[in-house]
């Protein structure tokens, strides 16, 4: 179904306002050495809770607000942010939480549809709107978000559909990831969604989404939306009867079990690629993007960046595939944003744009909304760059050389593990604690890596590595789904 809407609004650009004394919240004091964060001024006296961001030609940016407006920003890349201007492009969407530009069209995903819009008469206002797909259901429930991706290599938009109230599937395809093809066909793709916060792709083009702690999620996670897979929350599995291409409905998980145990019973079950320790490394993950900038955003090319709403932060994740299953390590990264992050976009020049909103939620950033950018200063932070698993431990690589004597000192490392109960109840405490023994640490001659032999690796557990080496962040959290053969 397509719809054509014509608008005759007369909207003039609004000059953004920078308030005197508008101080940023306290941040990690080391962060400014490596990354420069700035607030992009928003239109004065407008409510701009940001739900989506799209990068446009000519260094313009579109943002979608949770109130359903689309605004176009000019000057967000500039040296003088007081010259930023905004123009209202469209209003009337239903909380757009996904947006991108392609071939002259601004594509969007909101609660009820995936569509596109454009300005055909060059007056700065959208005058043509086309609905591409609205083949999923919605009620009036507050939580029925729909997060949309940028297009995959085939032009499909991936959409993750939050449960009704984050607990029920009271409208079609709630609790699923679906794909919308360029010609408007909706394909149910992966079940098991609870309450997502964003969706995107890794460097290899595989799809990942964030899901929040709650029913069947002991902690928040980054999940691989694999075609034909089931990612853990069975509420939406009632719709398998309408998706014969997906095969039979997966076996119901046993509440009170563990994900690693249930994987042996449920072959379709895809474990979380990254489990984010609740309250330690955030507690409400959102945007999912990867660093494609080949060093323009620092030394983490190819890695995942994960927005965090509650902690007003960005986490970093290194993923690897072991025995065909994604897993990897999560790290604290950037913090101190003015409000909770929901969407992010990383431009080719290495500028990270973060849209922030606190409407209905609390965060460490105390403002109601904000639009911010982050750039790499050029000074490489000393960090654990990667943490990869071996059959008998882990290999760490570093962004800068470590002193080899210190890297070989076992007293500079400790590991503890835990997991979470896989249950119908909300969330989980940390359970099944263990303390593996690090038996050796062998650094490379250049100090850029160290191999740790570990006795007592635990399948299905988060492995919290703490090191006393002189690093910006000294903790890593590795989710161990598989051990290499």
N, C-alpha and C positions, 0 to 999 in steps of 0.2 A: 504494500500500500504506500502511496506517495501523497504528500500534502504540499500545497503551495500557499505560502502566506506572504502578503505584501504589506510593508510598513511605511508610514509616512511621518515617522517621528522626526523632530528637529532637535538633535542632541549635539551640543558643542563640546569640544575636548575640555576636560577638567584638569587644571594644573594641580599636581600632587603637593601635599603639604608636609614639611618637616618641622616638627614642633621643637621649640627650644627646650633644652634639658631632657630630651627624650632618651634617657639612658637605657642601654641594653642590660638585660639581667646578667648576673655574675656567671662567668664561664670558666672553664679550665684555663688557668693562667698560662699554660704552655701552648694552648691552641693557636694563639695569635702569631707565634713564631712560624707556624706551618700553613695556616689557613686564615684568610681574611674574610670575615663575615660582615655584611652590610645590610641595613634595612632599606628596602625600596619603598619610597613614600607612596601611599595609597590616596585615592580621592578623598578630599576633606568631607566630613559629615556623612560618609557612606558606610554601610555595614558590609564588610568585604570578607566574610569567612570563606576561605579559598578551598575548593574541593577538587579542582583540576587545573592543569597548566599545559599549554601547547606552545611550541616554538614555531614562529611564523617567518616567512621571508623578510628580508630587509631589517633583520634584528628587532622585529616586533614580537610581542608575546601576548597570547590570549590567556586569560584566566576565567574559570567558571566558578561562580560563587554558590554556596549551598542554598542561597535564596533563588537560584535559577537564572541569574544574569551572566552574560558573557561580556567581558570588557577587554579592550585592546590597549596594550601598554606600549608606548614609544619612549626610548631612552634608558631602558633597564640595563643595557650593556655599557652605558656611558660612564665617563669619569665623574661627571657632575650630576648626581642624582636629584638635585633640586630642579633640574630641567625635565624630569619625567612628566609625561602627560598621559591621560587616560581618556578613552572614548567608549561609551556604551555601544555595544555591537548588537546585542539581542537580549530580550528578557522573556521569561515564560517557561523555561525548562523546569524539570522536577528533580532538583539536586544533582547536577551533572558531576560525576566522579570518574571521568575519563575523557580525554580529549587529545586530538592530534590534527595536524594539517597535512593534506595531500592533494596535489593536482588542483589547486584553487579552491578546495573545499575545506571547511573546518568541521571535522567529525567529532561527535560527542556520544557519550553513553550516560543516560540518566536512569532513574528508577524503572521506567517503563519502556524505554526504547533505545535503540542505537540508530543514529541518523547523521545527517550532515547539513550544513548551511553555507551560503555564500552571499556576497554582495555583488550583484550583477550590474548595477548602475553606478558603481564607484562613488557612492555618497557616504561611505563609512558605516552603513547599516546593513545587516543581513536582511535580504528580501526574498530569498528562496530557501525553503526548508524541505528536506526530503527524509521521510522515515524509511530506514533500510530494513529494520526488523523490530517487532514488538511481540515476539512469539513466546515470551515468558509471562508469568503472572505477577500481580502485586495487589496488596490490600492497602489500607491506610496506615499500616504499622510503621512506626518511627524507624525501625531497624532494617527495613527491607532495602538495603543499599545495593547498588549494582556498580561494580568497579570495572571499567573497560580499559583494555590495553591499547597500545599502538598496534599497527598491523604486523602480522608475522610475515615470513618470506613468501607466503602464498596470498597475502592480502587479507587474511582473516583477522577479525577482531575477537579477542578472547575476553569473556565477561564472567566474573565470579559473582554469584547471587547469594546474598546473605539470607539466612533463615528468617522466618517471621518471628520477631521478638528475640532473635538469636537462639530460639529453642524449638521452633515448630516449622513445618513445611505446609503452610495454609494457602499457598498459591503455587501454580505450576512452576516447577524447576527450581524452586528455592532450595538451597543446599547443594547447588551444582555449579560447575564451570561449563560454559557453553561457548561455541564458536559461531560467529556470524560471518558468512562468506561475502565477498564483494557483491554478489547478486541477491543477497538478502536471506539466504537459507540459514536457519539456526540449527546447529548440530550439538545436541547434548554430548559432552566430551568426557567429563570426569565428575564423579560424585564424591561426597564426603566433606563438603564445605560447612562450616559453622558461621563464623562472623568475620569475614575478611576485611582487610584494610587497604589492599592494593594488589595489582597484578602486573607482571612484566616478564622479560626474557633475560636469560643469561647470555654470555658471549657466543655460545653454541646455538642459540635460538630456541632452547627448551623453555617451557613456560613455568613460572613460579608465582605463588601468591602467598600473602601473609594471612594467618588466621590467629584469632585472639583466644586467650585462655577462657575456658568455660566448659560447657557440656561436651564431654568426650575429648577435651583438650586440657591436659594437665597443666600445660604452660603454653604461652604463645609460641608460634613457630613460623618458619618458612617452609612451604610445601611444594613439591613437584607435581604440577597438574599434568599427569601423563595421560595420553589418550587411552581410554578404556580402564583407567585406574579408579581406585576408591581411597580417599585420603584420610579416612578415619571417623568422621561423624556420620552415623547411619540414618539420621532423621530423614534426609531427602531421598533415601533409597526407595521410597514408595513409588518413585517415578520410573523405576526400571521397567515397569510394565508398559510404559510409553516409549521406551528406547530399545527396541529389539536388537539394534546394531551393537549395543553394549554387552549383549550376552545375558546370562542369568544374574539375578540379584545376588550380591555377595552374602555370604553367611553372616548372621548377626554377631557382632563382637560380644564377648562376655564382660559385663561391667565388673570392675574390680581387678581386672587382669593387667597385663603390661603389653605395650605395643609389640615388643619383640616376640612375646609368647603368641599373641594373636596372629602375627604374620605366618606362623606355622600352620594355622587353621584356615586363614583367609588369603588365598593366593593373590587376590586383586588388591590387597591392602598395601599402599605405598607409604612407608614411614616418613615422618617429617625429615627433610634434609637438614634443617637446623632447628634445634630447640633453643629458644631464647629464655634463659632463666628468669622467672617472674620476679619483678622487683629488683633484680640485680642488673640485668642488661635490658632495661626497659620493661614495659608491660602492656603496650598497645601498639604493635607494629603496623605500618601502613605501606607507603610507596615501595615499589620494587623496581630498581633500575640497575644497570651494570655500567662500569666505567669503560667507555669505548675510546677514550681520548688519547691513548698512546703517550701517557706521561704528562699531559697538560693539567691533569687534576692530581698529580702526585704519582707515587710509585706503585699504584694498585690497579693498573690496567687489567681489565677482564674480570675483576672481582665485583661482587654484588654490594650495592648500597641500599640500606633498608631504613625508611623513615620510622620515626617513633613519636607517637602523639603524646602520651602521658609524660614522658621525660623530655619532650621538646628537643629531640636529638636525632642523630643519624648514626646507625650502626654499620659495621663493615662485615662482610662474610666471604670467606674463601671456600669454594665448593670443589669437590672432586667426586669422581664416579668410581666406586669400588664394587666389583662383582655386579655391575650393571645398575647399582643403586646410588643415588646422590646422598652425600653427607659432607660434613666439613666443620670449620671453625668460625665462630662469631667473636667479634671484638668491639669494644667501645670505640667511638671514632670522634664525631663532632657533637658539641652540645651548646646550650645557652641560647637557643632560639627564643623569640619573644612569645610564641604560642606553640601548641602542639602541631607537628608536621603531619600533613595528609598527603598532598601530591609533591613529587619532585621531578625535575627534568634537568639533564646534564647536556649543555650545549657543546658543540664541536670545539669551541675555543677553551673549554675547561671551566666554564662558569656553571655552577650548580644553582638552580633556582628552586626554592622551597616555599610552598604555599602552606600557611598555618591557620588553624582555627581551633577555638575552644568551645564552640556552641554545643551545649549539652554535655560537655566533658570537662574535666579539670586537667591541668598540666602544670609542670614546673614553670613554664613561661606564662606569665600572669596576664598578658594582654588578650583581648577577645579574638584578635586576628592579626596577621602580619604577612608581608611578602618580603623574602630575603634572598640574598645571593651570597655564595661562598666561592672564593678563588684560592688556588694554591699559591703560596708566596714564593715558591722556588727553593725553599729550604727543606730538604728531605727529613721527615721525622724518623727517629730511630724506633722501629717497630718490628714486631713479628709480622713478616710479610705473608707467609704461608705456614700452615701446620697440616702436614699430611701424615696419614697412618701407614705404618709398616706392619708386617706380621708379628713383630715383637716390640712395637713401640711407635714413636713419632719422629718425624724429621721437621725441624723448624728452619725456615730461611728468614733472613733479616734484611731490612732495607739499607742498613749501614753496617759496617763490620763491627763485631763484638771482640773484646779482648779474649784471645783463645784460652788463656789460663782461667779467666772467670767463667767462660762458657763451658769449660770442662769440670768445673767445681759442682759436685752434686748438691751441695748445700744451697745453691742458687735456684733450685727447682723443687716444686712439690706438685703432686697430683691428687685430687680426690674426685670421686664420682658419685652420682646419684641418678635416679630416674623418677618418673611420675606415674601415678596410678592411672590406668586407662579406664575411665568410668563414666557412667551417665551423669553422675553428680558434677557440680560446677567445680572445675579446677582440681588441684591436688597439692598436697604437701610434697616436699622432696622426700623420697623414700629409697630404701635399699642402698644405703651409703656404703662405700668401700674406699680404701686408701691403697691404691697400687704402689708398688715400690719401683723407684727409678734406680736401676742397677748400674748404668753407665751413661756418660755424656761425652760424645766424641765430636769435637768441632772440626770444621774444614780448616785447612791452613790459612785461608783468607778471612776467617771469622764471619763469613756470610751465612753459615748454616751450622747446625749441630744435630747429631742423631742421638736421640734418647732411647735407650732400651728400657722397657717398662714391663714389669712382672705383675700380671693381674688386670689386663684389659677387660672391660665389661661390655659385652654387646647390649645395645639398647640404652646405654647410659650416656649422660653428658660427662665428659672428662674435663674438669676444671684445672687447667695448668696455670700455676703462678710461678713467676720467675723474678729474681732480684736483680737481673741484669738491668743496665741503665737504659730503659725503654720509656717511651711516652706512655704506653699502656702495657702493663705487666701481666695482664690476665687474658687467657684465651679459653673458649668454651667449645670443645669439639664433641659433636653428636656422632656416636659410633654405631652405625647400623650394620656395617659389615667389616670383617677383617680380611685383608688380602691373603690369598692362598700362597 
